[in-house]
């Protein structure tokens, strides 16, 4: 397997987490989003979306992180990310897709650049935008976790939900989001960060992470 991604990309981080938790070996192939490598013919010719991540398996390229994660669970059923129980699978998807569908679109890099270039927002304005949309989804997720009475993970071990949650928390902290009123969310974060698999997937520990930089 070859994973084409960017160290700080939340969707790339998702897929790294999924691969690590499933114990699947892969080669990390950096694509520099800041320099626009994803738009070059070498990459966009293979991936018409010109986005990361892209997973190459047996000569076939797969894109769109959520679709890839579910494909991985079907193609490699050992160490499943989605639980066997149908109601638990629903809950994992409910929470994961709330993040993937409600937060990723307004908070991805092209949108943040557009706010500056077309609407004249400075970094403080971009940060305010970011935190506003985070709150609209992360606060309901915290309330749902409280309803469910979750412990260290949504269920017995990290899986589909945590794979999507952790990158969003990472980015939220970069933009100064306040997690003071999110004890369930932060407990899951701490439990995940204690795992070697999660540390191996973390943006700080990739082969394209800037040398000597801790990117919190």
C-alpha positions in Angstrom: 0.0 0.0 0.0 1.1 3.6 -0.7 -0.6 6.4 1.1 -0.4 9.8 -0.7 -1.1 12.5 1.8 0.0 15.6 3.7 1.2 15.5 7.3 -1.3 18.1 8.5 -4.3 17.1 6.3 -7.1 15.9 8.5 -8.3 13.4 5.9 -4.8 12.0 5.5 -4.5 11.8 9.3 -7.9 9.9 9.3 -6.5 7.3 6.9 -3.2 6.9 8.7 -5.2 6.2 11.9 -7.4 3.7 10.2 -4.4 1.9 8.7 -2.5 1.9 12.0 -5.4 0.6 14.0 -6.0 -2.1 11.5 -2.3 -3.1 11.6 -1.8 -2.6 7.9 1.6 -1.7 6.5 1.9 1.2 4.1 4.4 3.6 2.5 3.8 7.2 3.3 4.2 9.3 0.1 4.0 13.0 0.8 2.0 15.4 -1.3 2.7 19.1 -0.4 -0.6 20.9 -0.4 1.0 24.3 0.4 3.0 24.1 -2.8 0.0 22.8 -4.8 1.5 19.4 -5.7 -2.0 17.9 -5.6 -2.9 20.0 -8.6 0.0 18.9 -10.8 -0.6 16.5 -13.7 1.4 13.7 -12.0 -1.1 13.6 -9.2 -4.3 15.0 -10.6 -4.0 12.8 -13.6 -4.5 9.9 -11.3 -6.9 11.5 -8.9 -9.4 13.8 -10.7 -10.5 15.3 -7.3 -6.9 16.6 -6.8 -7.2 16.0 -3.1 -5.5 13.9 -0.4 -5.5 11.2 0.7 -5.1 8.7 -2.1 -4.5 5.1 -1.3 -2.8 2.9 -3.9 -3.4 -0.8 -3.4 -2.5 -3.5 -6.0 -2.1 -0.8 -8.7 -5.5 0.8 -8.1 -5.9 4.3 -6.7 -8.7 5.0 -4.2 -9.7 8.5 -3.1 -12.1 10.1 -0.6 -11.2 9.2 2.9 -14.5 8.0 4.3 -15.1 5.7 1.4 -11.6 4.3 1.7 -12.0 3.7 5.4 -15.2 1.7 4.9 -13.5 -0.2 2.0 -10.6 -1.1 4.2 -12.9 -2.6 6.8 -14.6 -4.7 4.1 -11.3 -5.7 2.3 -9.4 -6.4 5.5 -11.9 -7.6 8.1 -9.4 -8.3 10.8 -9.3 -5.6 13.5 -12.6 -4.0 12.3 -13.1 -0.3 12.8 -16.9 -0.6 12.7 -18.5 -2.8 15.4 -20.5 -6.0 14.6 -23.7 -4.7 16.3 -25.9 -2.8 13.9 -27.0 -0.2 16.4 -23.4 0.5 17.4 -22.4 0.8 13.8 -25.1 3.3 13.4 -23.9 5.4 16.3 -20.3 5.3 15.1 -21.4 6.5 11.7 -23.8 9.1 13.1 -21.0 10.8 15.0 -18.2 10.3 12.4 -20.3 11.6 9.6 -21.4 14.6 11.6 -17.7 15.7 11.6 -16.9 14.5 8.0 -20.0 16.2 6.4 -20.6 19.2 8.6 -17.1 20.4 9.4 -14.7 19.3 6.7 -16.2 21.4 3.9 -16.3 24.8 5.5 -12.9 24.3 7.3 -10.6 22.9 4.6 -7.6 24.8 3.3 -9.1 26.1 0.0 -12.0 27.7 1.9 -9.7 29.3 4.5 -7.5 30.7 1.6 -10.7 32.0 -0.1 -11.8 33.9 3.0 -8.5 35.8 2.8 -8.2 36.3 -0.9 -11.8 37.1 -1.8 -13.3 38.4 1.4 -10.3 40.2 2.9 -10.2 38.3 6.2 -7.1 38.4 8.3 -5.9 35.4 10.3 -8.1 36.5 13.3 -11.1 36.5 11.1 -10.3 33.1 9.7 -9.8 31.8 13.2 -13.2 33.2 14.3 -14.8 31.5 11.3 -13.1 28.2 12.1 -14.1 28.2 15.8 -17.7 29.1 14.9 -18.3 26.1 12.7 -16.4 23.8 15.1 -18.8 24.7 17.9 -21.9 24.1 15.8 -20.9 20.4 15.5 -18.5 19.6 18.3 -20.9 20.8 21.0 -23.7 18.5 19.9 -21.2 15.6 19.6 -20.2 16.2 23.3 -23.8 16.2 24.3 -24.4 12.9 22.4 -21.3 11.4 24.1 -22.7 12.4 27.5 -26.1 10.8 26.6 -24.3 7.6 25.7 -22.2 7.6 28.9 -19.0 6.9 27.0 -15.8 6.0 28.6 -12.3 6.1 27.1 -13.7 5.4 23.7 -17.1 5.4 22.1 -17.2 1.6 22.5 -14.6 -0.9 23.9 -11.7 0.3 21.6 -10.9 3.1 19.2 -12.6 2.7 15.8 -14.5 4.5 13.1 -15.6 7.5 15.2 -12.2 8.0 16.8 -10.4 7.9 13.4 -12.5 10.9 12.3 -12.6 12.7 15.7 -8.9 12.8 16.4 -7.8 14.8 13.3 -10.6 17.3 14.0 -9.5 17.8 17.6 -5.9 18.3 16.4 -7.0 21.0 14.0 -9.3 22.6 16.6 -6.5 23.0 19.0 -4.3 24.6 16.4 -7.1 27.2 16.0 -7.5 27.8 19.7 -10.9 26.1 20.2 -11.9 25.8 23.9 -12.5 22.3 25.0 -13.1 23.2 28.7 -16.7 22.1 28.5 -16.0 18.9 26.6 -14.9 16.3 29.1 -16.1 13.3 27.1 -14.4 14.4 24.0 -11.1 15.2 25.7 -11.2 11.9 27.6 -11.4 10.1 24.3 -8.6 12.2 22.9 -6.3 11.4 25.9 -7.0 7.7 25.7 -6.2 7.7 22.0 -3.0 9.7 22.3 -1.8 7.1 24.8 -1.7 4.4 22.0 1.4 3.7 20.0 -0.8 3.3 16.8 -2.2 6.8 17.2 1.3 8.3 17.9 2.6 6.7 14.7 -0.3 8.3 12.7 0.1 11.7 14.4 1.0 14.8 12.2 4.1 15.4 14.4 5.6 12.0 13.4 5.4 11.9 9.6 8.2 11.9 7.1 7.0 15.2 5.7 6.6 17.0 9.1 9.0 20.0 9.1 12.2 19.0 10.9 12.4 20.2 14.5 8.8 21.5 14.4 6.0 20.4 16.8 2.8 21.3 15.0 0.2 21.6 17.7 
